[in-house]
Each structure stands twice: as structure tokens, then as C-alpha cells.
Amino acid sequence: MKYPAVLPFSDILPRLHEFDAIIDVRSPSEFAEDHLPGAINLPVLDDEQRVRVGTLYKQTSAFEAKKLGAALIAKNIARHIEVGFLGHPHDWKPLVYCWRGGNRSGAMAHILARIGWPVTQLDGGYKEYRRHVNAELVTLPTQFDFINVLCGPTGSGKSRLLQVLDSQGAQVIDLEQLAAHRGSVLGGLPEADQPSQKAFESGLWQQLRHFDPKLPVFIESESKKVGRLRVPDALMEKMRAAACTDVRLDIAQRVQLLMEDYAHFVVDAERLNVQLALLTQLHGREKISYWQQLALTGCMAELVEELLVQHYDPAYLQSIQRNFSRYAEARPLVLPDISEHAFEQAARALCAIVGDTRTASAA
């Protein structure tokens, strides 16, 4: 084969795992927004350089911009080779891509090929990858006939149950984990910002494409948006028509679980109160002031129970009945407590229930 090989994503996808490195040569900000799974960022133009070249192109001429761009790209590629590539053997196989598979990745691929490495360039670049992901997120969810939606009010342990199901080898889509958000006004995670919409969708696609359509998929009952991120329409439609399991947990246990999961608010009343203020339009200033005072005086268990009974539970019941058509026929799954053993037992029981349902449906 002649190198660099320039191939479309449809040809590259089945052999993504064969490349020794997937090199994204776009700028750091482009890479941060989204990138191919497993890619590393080795920009041939950084963000500032890209702006300089683009400005020169618009204000002066394409020729002057190309001269400057070539000089900068050559310097950056030389640095990447010196710092990262000199130790690679002759049969090292990289995949290189940029935004549209043009000048930036073309320059890197050409030089690596001239050195003697069997380099492949992604035809169409990230733009073509993104087109593929968008198309697959329309079709992939329709392939799964045995989706089971975990329903249950806030704090009933749905997310923990998903994590245990995943550890036991079940096929799990954890939208809150992918979105780095727990899906409510208090749902932001202290240790992580939400990814971009494109990165969220890439993560979802990466999970779905490895699932076996013949096996059940477990997912939590989410709304259309998780934080600021949108769940793709095809998956949302599939979820809302799927069989449901109603996860149940005593309210005292729910309070304990939420205080563990939201420990960052338990120890920081001021931060919690900023978020509670966002509920003023729903509950009025008097109620919010009362809840904020509970937080400031350390009455967190009382506050959590009030939030569950007066805010989360009524809103959840209204939403679940409106959006999930099979919730009325949901099988109950009762958790006795929030111990690891309880969740492990519940996960095994759920897999058995879903397995029996699938067998009966097939018959």
C-alpha cells in the first residue's frame, strides 16, 4: 500500500483498534470540544497560531496565509517528531486527522510517510467522523429491543444500581455519568464540568456501538436534558416506549443516600443555598428562606426530606407518568437498604427478571 493511505471513516472504523496512535492535529480548543475515541492532541497549529493564519487569509491573501501556516506547521511537526516520535519502530502505525482532512493532517501524514511509517490519514477528517456519529445515533438505538428503564424518585438508588449492573457485566447506559451531571438543579458535579454536546454524543455512540443488540440494555429514566446536554431524539423515543422497573427505597434510606452522594453540599451550606435560590419561582421566597436556614443551621437531613417530599417527588411523579408510556405496568424492585450487598442482590434479581421477560417475549 502507498503511504500516506487516505481512507474514509467507514473503512477506518473496523480497524480503529489496530492503530498504535490516533493523532488529532487540530488546535487544543478544537480537541477539547470533541475528538475521536482514544485520540491524542498533537496540534500542528495552536489556537493563537490558527487565529493568526486565519486573519492573514481574510485580511491579506491566501498565499501569504499559506506561507505563514507552512512555516508554523513545519516547526510544530518537527517538535512533535523530536519529542514524541523518535523512539517509534519502523512498523509504528499512526492515524492522523484534522478538521476536514486537508492541509493540517495532510502535512503531518506526508512527513511521517516520507520518514517511512505506515501512516493513514482520515479522509474528511473530524467532520466526516462527526457525520458518522450523528447518523449512527439515529439508527443504533432502534436496534435494541430489550431496553429496561430504571424508574424511581430522586434518591431511590437508580444510579448506584446502574453502576453495580455495569460491574456485573450488564449492558448499561449511564447518561448522568456521560453528562457529568445528576440531572437536577443540584445535579452539577463539584469535580467535573459537563462535556460539550458533541463529546457527550461521542461517548454515547462509543458505548452503543459495542453493545450486543440481542442482550438487554439498562438505562435510567432521564428527561430530555441532563444538565445543559440533550439526549438524542432516537434514544429518547426508545426509552420512553421501553419496559420499566420501579426502584423503591424507604424515604429515610433515600435521605441517607442523597447526603452521601451530595456530600459537597452537606459540607458547604452557602454553595447549596445559591442553588436553592433557583427554586424561588416554584416555591416562593418564604419557603426558600426556610430551607436555606435549615442548611445554615446544619439540619441537612430535615432539609433533604423536605426537598424530596415537597419538590422532587411531586415533579418526578408528574414527569414519569407523562413521558414513559409503560410506567403504569412497571415491575417493582424494592431495596431494603443502601448497602453494597443490597444493590448487588437487586442487580442480580433485575437481570433475572429481564431475562425471563425476554424469554417469554421470544416464545
Protein Blocks (a to p, Z undefined) as FASTA:
>chain_A
ZZdddddfklmmmmmmmpmbdcdfbdfklmmmpccehiacddfbdfklmmmmmmmmmmmo
mklmmmmmmmmmmmmmmmmmmmmmmmpcfklccddddfkopmmmmmmmmmmmmnopacdd
dehijmlmmmmmmmmmmmmmmmpmbbccdeddehilmmmmmmmmmmnopacddfklmnop
ghiaklpcfkbccddfklmmmmmmmmmmmpcfkbccddddddfbehjbccdfklmmmmmm
pccddddddfklmmmmmmmmmmmmmmmmklmmmmmmmmmmmnojklmmmmmmmmmnopam
lmmmmmmmmmmmmmmmmmmmmmmmklmmpccdddfblcfklmmmmmmmmmmmmmmmmmmm
mZZ
